[in-house]
Amino acid sequence: MKHPVDVHVGKRIRHRRWMVGMTQQQLAEKVGIKFQQIQKYETGMNRVSASRLWDISDALGVEVSFFFEGLSDIQDENRTDSNVPSDILADKEALELVRSYYAIPENQRRRLFDLARVLSEAA
């Protein structure tokens, strides 16, 4: 049975890997394991050891704490906004949108952000 913390950490690994545009194979090579193991980590089927999580965080360029961010939110189901998927990190389209957003130059990105805010308030 999958533990909710293992599932959350796996989703955060997948999220960050997508954000940096890395494949499972590339991450596995950087960490020194097979890509199938990355698949198991990302689904929460296998628990990530502390040392392996350290290696993954180094390969993905984040602090180890990144993988635990938002963990308290999964315990509080009452805070879910009905307009946002409960697991936005699992939504590939949302992650691709974020990746594209950060590829835009900062001054244009700010204008796009302001436009999106105005449009969402008008909806």
Secondary structure, DSSP 8 states (H G I E B T S, - for coil): ---HHHHHHHHHHHHHHHHTT--HHHHHHHHTS-HHHHHHHHHTSS---HHHHHHHHHHHTS-GGGGGTTGGGGG-GGG--TTS-TTGGG-HHHHHHHHHHHHS-HHHHHHHHHHHHHHHHH-
